[in-house]
Structures are given as structure tokens and as C-alpha cells.
Amino acid sequence: MGKADVAILGCGPVGALLGNLLGQVGLRVDIFEREREIHALPRAVHFDGEVMRIFQSVGLAERVAQVTRSSSQGMHFINADGQTLMVRRGIDGPGPHGWAGNWYFHQPDLEAILRDGLARFPDVTVHLGREIADVDELDARYVVGCDGARSLVRRAIGSRQRDLGLHQPWLVVDLLCDPASPRVRALPDYTIQLCDPGRPMTVVNVGGPRRRWEIMLMPGDDSARLTEPEVFWPMMSRWLEPEDAVLERAAVYTFHSVVQEGWRTGRLLLAGDACHQTPPFLGQGMCAGMRDASNLAWKLAAVLRGSAPDALLDTYESERLPHVRTFIDLAVKLGAVLQETDPAAAAQRDRRFAAGATLFDFPQPQIGPGERDDAPPPVGTIFPQPRLADGRLMDEAIGQRFAIVGETALLASRQAEAVLLPGVGADWLARHGLRAALLRPDRYIAAVA
Ligand SMILES: Cc1cc2nc3c(=O)[nH]c(=O)nc-3n(C[C@H](O)[C@H](O)[C@H](O)COP(=O)(O)OP(=O)(O)OC[C@H]3O[C@@H](n4cnc5c(N)ncnc54)[C@H](O)[C@@H]3O)c2cc1C
């Protein structure tokens, strides 16, 4: 095995996506994964339109769409009496990224597609069943630790952990529901966050017969007994009876909110859960890891090809960390609403929303300072994906390159480095009082005119 351009440690969703992004630009990549089989316990069930756009960039969106359920519905925070406190809005039709805004899925199905995708690239080799005990074993110009919450690469880097305050055990179960049952048919399509101080829960329509329940552990719970029928079904009585569903899989997780400071030292880098963990109340943990991969891949490619200095990789953490923190901070705030178990405090909370539900959307933060000009938004935010006159989505015309949209004559001096798309995004540019925008390969706006 000769020297690889990049060794990726971990073939979870983030490592597998990064391998696809790097394989697509022809880099030599070795991926090492301890397990032979895809992780079977219940984890992510939701990703957003921006992540679908990243799957599009590696040519896998159509396949992913076949195993996912798109939804225009959002997430409703409901109290024990059924009063709606807050709604994270859904998006009707294709959203700004050219895809539906919310997608629901079974994580093993998604990971299988990402792994199959790797087989397209002769220079990407996946070593399954290979546990790495020391990063010095890895013969590669760069090593990316996509090795999850207990990351070995993170220990080698010596990152500092910043605790954002939320740590709470929850039982997570997937049920296969009987579609003919009237109680199953009565379940809503939107995601429910049940803010019941007696027992907070989350309910998600994953797709097909599968539904997800996330159930907060309460004082006195015996976590080993929670899935025993006489303990489990009474907790479900608001929705289902035992004859409505079978329990497919279950696990108890402690949800954490932490970020690491120090995503790079020398040739070592981190991505995904290795450098941040969020409670899943926004369904954004894996999404953040996918954005890491998208930010890092084009930078690694530019540095390895010699078209950018190695210092470009120092912009990765400074750009990504504030972005992911925005999502984690919001998830922690939502957790404070959802996880309130003091009845008096919950009643006071409910009175705050008595005038009507609060509506909100996913944040669309600016990335932190780094490669972008030090300019206010929309620089550093992601550019939408309109359809071109020929019917294609914009990114299809760009690939893993820079692009200039709008009045390209203004920026034609950069033609050698960028795809020119005259007139594209004209409405968006006009709304922002701009004439042109320079887009990076991850579609974040590098500069505007
Ligand atoms: C209950 C729950 C619900 C969630 N819901 C959502 C959701 O709806 N939406 C969302 O976006 N996210 C969600 N998440 C988060 C999401 O599941 C994770 O963020 C995501 O799986 C992290 O991916 P990763 O590739 O970074 O790490 P992992 O998936 O943890 O992959 C790391 C891989 O590295 C391998 N590895 C580790 N060390 C070594 C080693 N030394 N040698 C070789 N291999 C190694 C491991 O075997 C593993 O396969 C949820 C998580 C949980 C627990």
C-alpha cells in the first residue's frame, strides 16, 4: 500500500461522504473502518435540503431520494394538553437548495448508498474490519478523523473540549407500525416534540412502516427494563397499543452538547462527531458533519494539487466551528423547553406561549472568518440552487469548481479559475442589491460585486 493523499479514519456517514467527495476529484484515498457491518443501532433520521444538495454533488441524490421520505412539514413542540408551543416550519416544494427542505431516512440505508458510491472510484480503497490504534500507522499526506465521538485522531491532536451544558439520557426506539391500524393512521406527518413534564418524547415519521420514538429517561427508570413490554407499552399509551407495532431496535444514549477546539494539527484533521456533538432536537448532528466534509474536501483537493497553500486548511475550523455552534446552541435551547420536568416550571413555560405558537426556521448562519473575504453576509452564506434555463439544477453545471453568477463580465478576469454562469441567480442578486457573486466549490459565497 503506497502513500495515499488522504487517509480517512472511520467509515460512518461523514467518512463515507468525504471519501466520495475526494474520490470524485481523483485523489488517492484509504478509508479504515473498525467494523465490517454498517452500524445497526437507531441514530439519525433527518437531514435537510442543503445536505441533499451535497449528495447531489457526489452524484448520489437520486439514489438517496429513493430511500428517503421528503416532507413539507416541520416540527411541532406540543405540551401535555396538546397546545402547540413552537413550530419549526417546513418548506413547501423545492426549497432554496433545489430540493425539499426535510428528508427522513433509516441511517443504515443512507450509509449503504454512500459506501456503494465509493466503489465508483478506483483510487479510493475501503479497509473494513481494520481498527487503527495509532495515527502513525497511516501512510498518507493528510489524515482525517471521521472516527466519531470517541475519536482517536482527536486525542492525537489534543483538542480541547468545550461543554455546552446539555447531557441527558434518552431511550431511542424504532417501531415497525401496522399501516392498517387506525391509531397509526392518526399519527401526524410532522415531527412531534412532546413537552410533557411527566415524560418528554420525540416522535418522527421515518418513512414506510418505520416510526421513531425518543423517550427521555426519568428519575427512577431502570434503563435495562425500559423495552420490556410491561414497561414500554404504558409509556406509548398516548399513541399506540401493543398490537399496532413491533419494536425493531432500541438503544439508550446520553445526548451531549460539546464542541472541540483544535480541528487540525499538521497533517491531522477532524470531521463530524469527532469534533462536535449535538442533542438531536433539530435533527442536525450528521448534517453538520456532512457540511464539514463539504467544506474540507475542496480545500484538501486544492492543497494536494498545489493550487493553494497548506494554510488554506487552517480556515476549515475557523469557518465551520461558529456555524455548527449556532445549531448546537439552538438545540440546547430547544432542549430546555422540551426537557422541563418540573410541573410548575412547565406550566409557567406554557403560559409564555399562551398567545400563540412561536414559529422558527433552521438557522442559516454565516461561516466564520477564514477563506472568505472578511465581509458581512451574504458573503460566507450558502448560495441557493436555482434551475438553469435548460432545466438542470445549477450545481450540475459547476461540479467541484468555483463559479461566478450574475453579471459575469464584472469578474471575468477570474474566468480561468471559475465557471461563468451569466444571469443565473438574478432574482436573488437583485434582492441583495448585488451584481455578481463568486461561489466556492461548496457553494458558499466567497465574494460579491
Ligand atoms: C438517537 C440519535 C438520533 C440522531 N438523529 C439525528 C438526525 O435526525 N439528524 C442528524 O443529522 N443527526 C442525527 N444524529 C447524529 C448522527 O447520528 C451522528 O452525528 C452521525 O452518525 C455521526 O457520523 P460520523 O461519521 O461523524 O461518526 P460515526 O457515525 O460515529 O462513525 C464513526 C466511525 O468510525 C469508526 N471508528 C472509530 N474509531 C476507529 C478506529 N480507531 N479505527 C477504525 N475505525 C474507527 C467507527 O466504527 C464508526 O463506524 C442522531 C444521533 C443519535 C444518537
The ligand as an ORCA input file, in Angstrom:
! r2SCAN-3c Opt
* xyz 0 1
  C     -30.567      8.960     18.755
  C     -29.855      9.799     17.752
  C     -30.584     10.498     16.816
  C     -29.953     11.279     15.872
  N     -30.704     11.948     14.963
  C     -30.086     12.694     14.027
  C     -30.837     13.291     12.984
  O     -32.059     13.139     12.892
  N     -30.187     14.050     12.058
  C     -28.839     14.207     12.090
  O     -28.301     14.921     11.220
  N     -28.075     13.593     13.038
  C     -28.662     12.840     13.994
  N     -27.915     12.162     14.912
  C     -26.437     12.278     14.879
  C     -25.775     11.345     13.847
  O     -26.208     10.025     14.007
  C     -24.276     11.449     14.014
  O     -23.908     12.817     14.003
  C     -23.537     10.736     12.893
  O     -23.787      9.369     12.870
  C     -22.026     10.971     13.058
  O     -21.370     10.469     11.942
  P     -19.790     10.297     11.949
  O     -19.475      9.683     10.634
  O     -19.151     11.572     12.343
  O     -19.487      9.302     13.154
  P     -19.966      7.733     13.392
  O     -21.245      7.528     12.685
  O     -19.872      7.571     14.823
  O     -18.838      6.953     12.629
  C     -17.530      6.817     13.137
  C     -16.930      5.535     12.573
  O     -15.541      5.477     12.906
  C     -15.221      4.136     13.226
  N     -14.017      4.176     14.063
  C     -13.869      4.818     15.237
  N     -12.630      4.646     15.720
  C     -11.972      3.857     14.837
  C     -10.648      3.317     14.795
  N      -9.760      3.579     15.755
  N     -10.278      2.539     13.731
  C     -11.188      2.304     12.741
  N     -12.449      2.790     12.740
  C     -12.845      3.559     13.774
  C     -16.452      3.625     13.949
  O     -16.528      2.223     13.913
  C     -17.563      4.291     13.173
  O     -18.065      3.495     12.115
  C     -28.533     11.365     15.863
  C     -27.790     10.648     16.803
  C     -28.441      9.857     17.740
  C     -27.626      9.079     18.713
*
